Amino acid sequence: MLAFLEGLAGIRLHSLGPFQRTGREYYLPRCIINGPNSSDPIRIGIFAGIHGDEPAGPLAAVQFLRALVDRPEIAESYCLHCYPFCNPSGFEDNSRFARGGPDLNRCFWKDSTEPEVRLIEAELRQYHFHGLIQLHADDTSDGVYGFVRGATLSEHLLKPALAAAGEILPRNVSAMIDGFAAKDGIIYDAYEGILAAPAKLDPAPFEIILETPHHAPMEKQVQALVVSMTKVLEEYRRLIAFAANL
């Protein structure tokens, strides 16, 4: 999938690492793309594949980057840092966990020694993203839903994103989702140790986690995530422009 992006105009590929997993060497790929009019860009981090058995996220991240090459106006005013394979050994193994390691998405900001976690934490510290978007799939859900954290406007970004995804896959509107209270497909709590922005950032970034139903057709999961990310960028750019005119 990374080879699919190599050579595409406007996408800069980097390798973070290397690090070892059970005697094999791995890297975390980072893809950066600047949209038009981004001399002073809005920095967004997109993270996928922290659970290696959720391929919809990496597939959607790669498809989204490819779409931005064809339609750069989607990323106008943005600099997007995309990390499509946050758990490369788990992706290879089709496993939630890193090979020989834990669930990485319970290890953040706990002085973890897991190399993937340390590399991602360093990126989060360095770039002070204005927003984070995470891509996941849930094998216990029959519809799309999401988590919000960080800045209060996160909810106002997730609502239209879920509405867009709901045109492709059903919405999960249960009162309890993944063990958390939910309203209209939105959860306002989260597990401890998940991938998140550093504490006490000012201003706080928006943080959105998008979840597709794992057992839905892969093509529809990917499409739902791509349209959700597109809607988040569209809405955030609109909100920023509105605030600037106040």
Sine and cosine of phi, psi and omega as CSV:
sin_phi,cos_phi,sin_psi,cos_psi,sin_omega,cos_omega
0.00,0.00,-0.59,0.81,0.04,-1.00
-0.92,0.38,-0.59,0.81,0.05,-1.00
-0.87,0.50,-0.49,0.87,0.03,-1.00
-0.89,0.46,-0.46,0.89,-0.05,-1.00
-1.00,-0.06,-0.34,0.94,-0.08,-1.00
-0.89,0.45,0.72,-0.70,0.04,-1.00
1.00,0.07,-0.11,0.99,0.04,-1.00
-0.96,0.27,0.73,-0.69,-0.05,-1.00
-0.87,0.48,0.75,-0.66,0.11,-0.99
1.00,-0.06,-0.19,0.98,0.01,-1.00
-0.98,-0.22,0.83,-0.56,0.03,-1.00
-0.96,-0.27,0.85,-0.52,-0.03,-1.00
-0.98,-0.20,0.71,-0.71,0.05,-1.00
-0.74,-0.68,0.37,-0.93,0.05,-1.00
-0.87,-0.49,0.85,-0.53,0.03,-1.00
-0.99,-0.12,0.79,-0.61,-0.05,-1.00
0.74,-0.67,-0.46,-0.89,0.15,0.99
-0.99,0.10,0.17,-0.99,0.13,-0.99
-0.57,-0.82,0.24,-0.97,-0.09,-1.00
-0.95,-0.31,0.65,-0.76,0.19,-0.98
-0.71,-0.70,0.91,-0.42,0.00,-1.00
0.72,0.69,0.74,0.68,0.10,-1.00
0.99,0.14,0.01,1.00,0.04,-1.00
-0.93,-0.36,0.51,-0.86,-0.05,-1.00
-1.00,-0.09,0.70,-0.71,0.00,-1.00
-0.73,-0.69,0.30,-0.95,0.12,-0.99
-0.73,-0.68,0.37,-0.93,0.21,-0.98
-0.98,-0.20,0.87,-0.49,0.04,-1.00
-0.97,0.23,0.61,-0.80,0.10,-1.00
-0.78,-0.63,0.78,-0.63,0.01,-1.00
-0.90,-0.44,0.80,-0.61,-0.02,-1.00
-0.88,-0.48,0.71,-0.70,0.07,-1.00
-0.66,-0.76,0.74,-0.67,0.07,-1.00
-0.98,-0.21,0.78,-0.63,0.07,-1.00
-0.99,0.13,0.07,-1.00,0.07,-1.00
-0.87,0.49,0.46,-0.89,0.07,-1.00
0.83,0.56,0.71,0.70,-0.05,-1.00
-0.87,-0.49,0.63,0.77,0.05,-1.00
-0.92,0.38,-0.51,0.86,0.13,-0.99
-0.83,-0.56,0.98,0.22,-0.31,-0.95
-0.99,0.16,0.35,-0.94,0.25,-0.97
-0.99,0.10,0.85,-0.52,-0.10,-1.00
-1.00,-0.09,0.84,-0.54,-0.01,-1.00
-0.82,-0.57,0.72,-0.70,0.09,-1.00
-0.97,-0.26,0.77,-0.64,0.03,-1.00
-0.90,-0.44,0.82,-0.58,-0.11,-0.99
-0.82,-0.58,0.76,-0.65,-0.02,-1.00
-0.64,-0.77,0.38,-0.92,0.13,-0.99
0.96,0.26,0.32,0.95,0.07,-1.00
-0.90,0.43,-0.48,0.88,0.23,-0.97
-0.97,-0.22,0.90,-0.43,-0.16,-0.99
-0.93,0.36,-0.27,0.96,-0.01,-1.00
-0.99,-0.10,0.36,0.93,0.03,-1.00
-0.85,-0.53,0.96,0.28,-0.14,-0.99
-0.94,0.35,-0.27,0.96,-0.02,-1.00
-0.86,0.51,-0.61,0.79,-0.03,-1.00
-0.89,0.45,-0.82,0.58,0.06,-1.00
-0.85,0.53,-0.67,0.74,0.02,-1.00
-0.88,0.48,-0.67,0.74,0.00,-1.00
-0.93,0.38,-0.64,0.77,0.01,-1.00
-0.87,0.49,-0.71,0.70,0.01,-1.00
-0.92,0.40,-0.68,0.73,0.02,-1.00
-0.90,0.44,-0.61,0.79,0.01,-1.00
-0.90,0.43,-0.70,0.71,0.04,-1.00
-0.87,0.49,-0.67,0.75,0.03,-1.00
-0.89,0.45,-0.62,0.79,0.02,-1.00
-0.90,0.43,-0.58,0.82,0.00,-1.00
-0.92,0.39,-0.50,0.86,0.07,-1.00
-0.91,0.42,-0.65,0.76,0.00,-1.00
-0.97,0.23,-0.53,0.85,-0.05,-1.00
-0.74,-0.67,0.96,0.29,-0.07,-1.00
-0.88,0.48,-0.34,0.94,0.00,-1.00
-0.89,0.45,-0.37,0.93,0.07,-1.00
-0.86,0.51,-0.59,0.81,-0.05,-1.00
-0.99,-0.15,0.31,0.95,-0.01,-1.00
-0.84,0.54,0.74,-0.68,0.00,-1.00
0.98,0.22,0.02,1.00,-0.07,-1.00
-0.94,-0.33,0.46,-0.89,0.35,-0.94
-0.88,-0.48,0.91,-0.42,-0.07,-1.00
-0.97,-0.23,0.80,-0.60,0.13,-0.99
-0.96,-0.29,0.91,-0.42,-0.06,-1.00
-0.92,-0.39,0.77,-0.64,0.01,-1.00
-0.88,-0.47,1.00,0.04,-0.18,-0.98
-0.98,0.21,-0.34,0.94,-0.05,-1.00
-0.75,-0.66,0.98,0.18,-0.04,-1.00
-0.97,0.22,-0.18,0.98,0.01,-1.00
-0.64,-0.77,0.96,0.29,-0.15,-0.99
-0.90,0.44,-0.60,0.80,0.01,-1.00
-0.94,0.35,-0.62,0.78,0.08,-1.00
-0.90,0.44,-0.60,0.80,0.04,-1.00
-0.89,0.45,-0.69,0.72,0.04,-1.00
-0.87,0.49,-0.61,0.79,-0.07,-1.00
-1.00,0.03,-0.06,1.00,-0.14,-0.99
0.79,0.61,0.73,0.68,-0.05,-1.00
-0.83,-0.56,0.60,-0.80,0.09,-1.00
-0.87,0.50,-0.55,0.83,-0.15,-0.99
-0.99,-0.12,0.39,-0.92,0.20,-0.98
-0.93,0.36,0.56,-0.83,-0.04,-1.00
-0.86,0.51,0.84,-0.54,-0.02,-1.00
0.95,0.32,0.21,0.98,-0.08,-1.00
-0.70,-0.71,-0.24,-0.97,-0.11,-0.99
-1.00,-0.07,-0.11,-0.99,0.23,-0.97
-0.95,0.30,0.96,-0.29,-0.08,-1.00
-0.88,0.47,-0.46,0.89,-0.06,-1.00
-0.99,0.13,0.36,0.93,0.19,-0.98
-0.80,-0.60,0.23,0.97,-0.17,-0.99
-0.91,-0.42,-0.04,1.00,-0.14,-0.99
-0.98,0.22,0.63,-0.78,0.05,-1.00
0.85,0.52,0.63,0.77,0.06,-1.00
-0.78,-0.62,0.41,0.91,-0.07,-1.00
0.84,0.55,0.64,0.76,-0.01,-1.00
-0.93,0.38,0.54,-0.84,0.10,-0.99
-0.99,-0.13,0.03,1.00,0.01,-1.00
-0.91,0.40,0.81,-0.59,-0.14,-0.99
-0.89,0.46,-0.60,0.80,0.01,-1.00
-0.89,0.45,-0.66,0.75,-0.01,-1.00
-0.91,0.42,-0.69,0.72,-0.02,-1.00
-0.90,0.43,-0.64,0.77,0.01,-1.00
-0.91,0.41,-0.68,0.73,-0.01,-1.00
-0.93,0.36,-0.66,0.75,0.05,-1.00
-0.86,0.51,-0.64,0.77,0.02,-1.00
-0.89,0.45,-0.64,0.77,0.06,-1.00
-0.90,0.44,-0.68,0.74,-0.01,-1.00
-0.90,0.43,-0.62,0.79,0.04,-1.00
-0.93,0.36,-0.67,0.74,-0.13,-0.99
-0.95,0.33,-0.67,0.74,-0.20,-0.98
-0.99,-0.12,-0.22,0.98,0.06,-1.00
0.70,0.71,0.87,0.49,-0.07,-1.00
-0.87,0.50,0.57,-0.82,0.11,-0.99
-0.97,0.25,-0.37,0.93,0.01,-1.00
-0.37,-0.93,0.49,-0.87,0.06,-1.00
-0.84,-0.55,0.71,-0.71,0.10,-1.00
-0.83,-0.56,0.81,-0.58,0.04,-1.00
-0.90,-0.44,0.59,-0.81,-0.06,-1.00
-0.90,-0.44,0.82,-0.57,-0.04,-1.00
-0.65,-0.76,0.18,-0.98,0.16,-0.99
-0.69,-0.72,0.60,-0.80,-0.09,-1.00
-0.86,-0.50,0.88,-0.48,-0.04,-1.00
-0.99,0.16,0.03,1.00,0.07,-1.00
-0.96,-0.28,0.01,1.00,-0.07,-1.00
-0.95,-0.33,0.56,-0.83,0.07,-1.00
-0.97,-0.24,0.19,0.98,0.00,-1.00
-0.37,-0.93,0.16,-0.99,0.01,-1.00
-0.98,0.22,0.54,-0.84,0.08,-1.00
-0.36,-0.93,-0.02,-1.00,-0.01,-1.00
-0.38,-0.93,0.28,-0.96,0.10,-1.00
-0.94,-0.33,0.53,-0.85,0.15,-0.99
-0.82,-0.57,0.61,-0.79,0.05,-1.00
-0.56,-0.83,0.10,-1.00,0.13,-0.99
0.96,0.27,-0.69,-0.72,-0.10,-0.99
-0.84,0.54,0.55,-0.84,-0.06,-1.00
-0.89,0.45,-0.42,0.91,-0.01,-1.00
-0.97,0.26,-0.09,1.00,0.01,-1.00
-0.81,0.59,-0.68,0.74,-0.01,-1.00
-0.87,0.49,-0.63,0.78,-0.04,-1.00
-0.95,0.31,-0.31,0.95,0.10,-1.00
-1.00,0.05,-0.62,0.79,-0.05,-1.00
-0.94,0.34,-0.60,0.80,-0.05,-1.00
-0.83,0.55,-0.80,0.60,0.02,-1.00
-0.92,0.38,-0.47,0.88,0.04,-1.00
-0.91,0.41,-0.68,0.73,0.03,-1.00
-0.93,0.37,-0.57,0.82,0.05,-1.00
-0.89,0.46,-0.66,0.75,0.03,-1.00
-0.91,0.41,-0.69,0.72,0.02,-1.00
-0.90,0.43,-0.53,0.85,-0.01,-1.00
-0.92,0.39,-0.22,0.98,0.11,-0.99
-0.97,0.23,-0.25,0.97,-0.08,-1.00
-0.93,-0.36,-0.65,0.76,0.00,-1.00
-0.76,-0.65,0.39,-0.92,0.06,-1.00
-0.87,0.49,0.46,-0.89,0.12,-0.99
-1.00,-0.01,0.61,-0.79,0.15,-0.99
-1.00,-0.03,0.93,-0.37,-0.04,-1.00
-0.90,-0.43,0.41,0.91,0.03,-1.00
-0.91,0.42,0.44,-0.90,0.03,-1.00
-0.95,0.31,-0.41,0.91,0.08,-1.00
-0.81,-0.59,0.81,-0.59,0.04,-1.00
-0.73,-0.68,0.79,-0.62,0.05,-1.00
0.83,0.56,0.51,0.86,0.02,-1.00
1.00,0.09,0.05,1.00,-0.03,-1.00
-0.89,-0.46,0.49,-0.87,0.15,-0.99
-0.92,0.40,0.65,-0.76,-0.05,-1.00
-0.68,-0.74,0.41,-0.91,0.06,-1.00
-0.67,-0.75,0.87,-0.50,0.01,-1.00
0.82,0.57,0.60,0.80,0.04,-1.00
0.99,0.15,0.22,0.98,-0.03,-1.00
-0.87,-0.50,0.75,-0.66,0.05,-1.00
-0.94,-0.34,0.69,-0.72,-0.08,-1.00
-0.95,-0.32,0.16,0.99,0.03,-1.00
-0.83,-0.55,0.02,-1.00,0.02,-1.00
-0.29,-0.96,0.26,-0.97,0.07,-1.00
-0.94,0.33,0.49,-0.87,0.07,-1.00
-0.94,0.33,0.67,-0.74,0.10,-1.00
1.00,0.06,0.20,0.98,0.02,-1.00
-0.97,0.25,0.31,-0.95,0.09,-1.00
-0.85,0.53,0.83,-0.56,-0.09,-1.00
-0.38,-0.93,0.25,-0.97,0.06,-1.00
-0.92,0.39,0.44,-0.90,0.10,-1.00
-0.85,0.52,0.50,-0.87,0.01,-1.00
-0.91,0.40,0.50,-0.87,0.16,-0.99
0.91,0.41,0.45,0.90,0.14,-0.99
-0.95,0.33,0.64,-0.77,-0.01,-1.00
-0.71,-0.71,0.92,-0.39,0.07,1.00
-0.98,0.21,0.43,-0.90,0.02,-1.00
-0.95,0.32,0.69,-0.73,0.06,-1.00
-0.97,0.24,0.34,-0.94,0.20,-0.98
-0.97,0.23,0.52,-0.86,0.01,-1.00
-0.69,-0.73,0.86,-0.51,-0.05,-1.00
-0.79,-0.62,0.72,-0.69,0.12,-0.99
-0.89,-0.46,0.86,-0.51,0.01,-1.00
-0.98,-0.19,0.73,-0.68,-0.03,-1.00
-0.82,-0.57,0.80,-0.60,0.12,-0.99
-0.97,-0.24,0.37,-0.93,0.09,-1.00
-0.96,0.29,0.89,-0.46,-0.17,-0.99
-0.85,0.53,-0.52,0.85,-0.09,-1.00
-1.00,0.00,0.00,1.00,0.07,-1.00
-0.95,0.31,0.35,-0.94,0.05,-1.00
-0.80,0.59,0.72,-0.70,-0.09,-1.00
-0.85,0.53,-0.65,0.76,-0.02,-1.00
-0.85,0.53,-0.65,0.76,0.00,-1.00
-0.95,0.30,-0.60,0.80,0.07,-1.00
-0.87,0.50,-0.73,0.69,0.00,-1.00
-0.88,0.47,-0.72,0.70,-0.01,-1.00
-0.88,0.48,-0.67,0.74,0.00,-1.00
-0.89,0.45,-0.66,0.75,0.01,-1.00
-0.93,0.37,-0.64,0.77,-0.01,-1.00
-0.90,0.43,-0.72,0.69,0.00,-1.00
-0.93,0.38,-0.52,0.85,0.05,-1.00
-0.91,0.43,-0.73,0.68,0.02,-1.00
-0.89,0.46,-0.65,0.76,0.04,-1.00
-0.87,0.50,-0.67,0.74,-0.01,-1.00
-0.93,0.38,-0.63,0.78,0.03,-1.00
-0.87,0.50,-0.72,0.69,0.00,-1.00
-0.89,0.45,-0.68,0.74,0.01,-1.00
-0.88,0.48,-0.73,0.68,-0.06,-1.00
-0.94,0.34,-0.64,0.77,-0.02,-1.00
-0.92,0.39,-0.66,0.75,0.05,-1.00
-0.88,0.48,-0.64,0.77,0.02,-1.00
-0.91,0.42,-0.68,0.73,0.00,-1.00
-0.91,0.41,-0.64,0.77,0.01,-1.00
-0.90,0.43,-0.67,0.74,0.02,-1.00
-0.91,0.42,-0.64,0.77,0.02,-1.00
-0.89,0.45,-0.70,0.72,0.00,-1.00
-0.90,0.44,-0.61,0.79,-0.01,-1.00
-0.92,0.40,-0.42,0.91,-0.02,-1.00
-1.00,-0.02,-0.07,1.00,0.00,-1.00
-0.94,0.35,0.00,0.00,0.00,0.00
